[in-house]
Each structure stands twice: as structure tokens, then as C-alpha cells.
Amino acid sequence: MDTLFIHEKAEVQTSFIGNRTQVWQYSIILKGAKIGSNCNINAHCFIENDVVVGNNVTIKCGVQLWDGIVIGDDVFIGPNATFTNNPYPRSKVYPEEVTKTIIKNRASIGANATILCGIEIGRNAMIGAGSVVTKNVPDNELWYGNPAQSYGFVATER
């Protein structure tokens, strides 16, 4: 199967979307977003213009990816995980540029985790459900809590 599936109730404005990717109902992907191959973007997701999503990524329901977020390959983002892109948000005051957030290959982010902007989550790292990540997470580490901190290492094999 080398086809793209876009549910009839999704709105996909971008033409940069890979083969075998599935976009489910009530999701919106804006014109400038770049989405890789073999991704699964579940219902009720929103992906802004300046977002890059790698290959083989799963984005569960209720996730919003704002400008400046880069997702590597083989990443899992759990339901209702929250991202930010402005460290000092104010109504009707817009930053000149958004703060980048990088999620490296094979990282996993648990349900309802909050990832502050400017954070880099390392390769194969795992973020526990409900965690608030305020610092960079090194490769192969397990982080959880509020604020999240390291509690050990993640095996590098699947």
C-alpha cells in the first residue's frame, strides 16, 4: 500500500506529506507543514505551518504541534501531549521568532505530558505520562514527574 489516507473530515492543506501516512477525522494540517511517510496522525490533531514530522511517527488524539517543532523518525506522541513555542506568551503580543523544540528519533512522549519550548528530547528517550519537561532530556533516558527529571535509562533496542 503506497497510498496516502486522509479522512474526509480532516483538513490537510500541505502537499508535503509522505506515502502510507494516515490522517484521521477532525485533524488540521496547515500549508507549510512537512509530514513524513508511514505516519499515523489520529483524530483532533492540529499541525501548524513551520512543523516537520519525520517518518513512522504516531501522533495520538488531541495533540497540537505549533510552529518551530521538529519531530524525528519513529517518534511516539501520546494523547493530549502539549507543546509550547513561546516562553513568554501574552495575548496579542507575538514573538519575532518562535522558540524551536526538537524531538529526536525514537523518542516517546507519554499521554498528557507538557513539553516547554526550547527543549531537546534525545534519541530513544522516554517521557512519562503527565510529566512537565522543563530541561533538555539526554539520549536513552527515562524522565517523569513535575518537573520531570531523570529516573534511569531506556534500552536502545526495540
Order of alpha helices (4+ residues) and beta strands (2+ residues): beta-beta-beta-beta-beta-beta-beta-beta-beta-beta-beta-beta-beta-beta-beta-beta-beta-beta-beta-beta-beta
